[in-house]
Amino acid sequence: MPEWLYEAGIGEARAALVDNDAIVEAAIELDDDSSLKVGLVARARLVELLPGRRGRVVLDGGEALINHLPAGITQGSSLTVEIVREALPEAGRAKLAKAVPTDLAPCPAPALYERLVATGLPIRCPRAHEPDALEAAGWSELLDEAMSGEIVFPLGALRLSPTPAMTLFDVDGAPPLDGLAIAAAHAVARAIRRHGIGGSVGIDFPTLQGKAQRNAVAVAIDESLPQPFERTAMNGFGFLQIVRPRPRASIPEILRSDPVGAATRAALRTLERTPPTASRRHTLPAGVHARLMARPVWLAELARRTGVVHELESA
């Protein structure tokens, strides 16, 4: 039966839904300063009116764009809002969180663990001194896919490329192209779910001549990708587009927006799992070392969890 593996790591919480010893879905929740998480209900002040009953509001945790403003509301008014999309990392600037007006009572956003509980599936929380169940299921491979964009499947490979407009998948492989395209469709669907990819997704398949062959690829997407989503048909040039809800950043977006932070959190996970009898001296990449030196709270938590003060040096 599928089960969630959950770790309350230093700097991040991480989870993976594992089925048949493989990760089918994953999530990372950063321990950062952003408090505008999906599901937060809080009071806000409207600081800017925009066309189309839209605007910008300020909350205690930051700013958000808001849609569906009540008719007649004026700038400077207070209202209760619910966060429906978190801020999204983007080159040069981040997209603001999105909110909608609500009559709900103010409440905090559910944390990652609470979201896992809501799925109704069993949850296991492996401890650092126990066998590394998350790694055994392929956690490092998933992170490598997210960072490199290279995803291998039995008949070929995918290249994943997040862009401001959409996430793109390019399909590469050898003929026969009909079989390659169908295998790639299943692989793309698995990757979208594994990495929590939402919003607009474009897939560049090999060009297929027959309508029946193109329809078979679309059917493969429908079979492998859980709802909700919408898609186009594959056009004559092999392009197909999918649109999914995008409440938060995907794992590739999280890791690529701050590669040093991602490497630092991975290093903390490794240090936490280092046996107490091993050497306390560790040499880290310069960027990782500098980030850790700037986060004494993380180092203090590492010492508390391991019972050891690690001696960290810069490479």
C-alpha positions, 0 to 999 in steps of 0.5 A: 500500500502506498505510504508517505515518508516524512522528515522534519529536517533542518531547514526544510520538511520533506515528504515522499509518497512511496509505492512499490519502493519508488517515489510517485509524489514528493514535496518540500516545505522550506523553513523560510521567512515566508508565512503566506502559505496556501490555506492561510486566512488572515486580515489584510489591507488593500493598498492598490486597486487594479483593473478587473476587481483585482488589487494588491493587499498587505498582510503581516507576512508580506504582500499578495495579489487579490482577485474577485474584490467586492464591488465598491471596495476602496483603497485602504480598506481592510478585509479577510483573505485566504491565500490560494497560491504561494509566491513563486520564484522567478528569475529577477523577481518572484511572483507575488502570492495570490489571495481571494476574499473570504468569510472564513475565520482567520487561521494559520495555513496547514503545514506539510505534515497536516496536508499529508494527514488530510490525504488519509494515507499512512505516514511513516517518519523514519529517524536519522539513526534508522535505515534511510528509507527516503534514500532507498526510494530514490530521494537523491535521484529525484533531486538530481532530476529536479536540478539537472532536468535529465529524466531517463525512461526505458525508451528514451529521455526527457529534458525538463526546463522550467521557464516563467511562462511554462514548464517544458519537456523535450522528448528524445529517443530512437524510432519507432516514434509511435512507441517512443511518444507513448512511453514518453507520455507516461514518463512525463505524467509521472514526472509532473506528479513526482515533482509537483509541477503545476501551471502550464506544461508544454511537451515537445513530442516527436512529430507523428503523422497519423491522427490515431497515433497522436490521439494514443499519446493523449490517451496515455497522458489521461491514463497516467496523470491524476486529475485535475488537469486540462490538456490540448490535443497533440498538434501536427508538430508534436506539441501538447499542452497541459494546464494544472492547478499551481498552488505552490512552487514545484521541486525544480523551481524550489531547488533551482531558485537557490542552489546553494540553499538546496545543497546546504539543506542536503548537507545538513541531512547528511550530517544529521545521519552521520554516526556519532562515532564518525569524524566530527570534521567535515569539509564543505563547498565554500557556498554551503559553508558560508550559508551554514555560518550565516545560520547559527540556528541551524547549526545549533539544531544540528548539534542538539539532534546529533549530540555532537558539535561538528567542525565544519571547514570550507573547501 
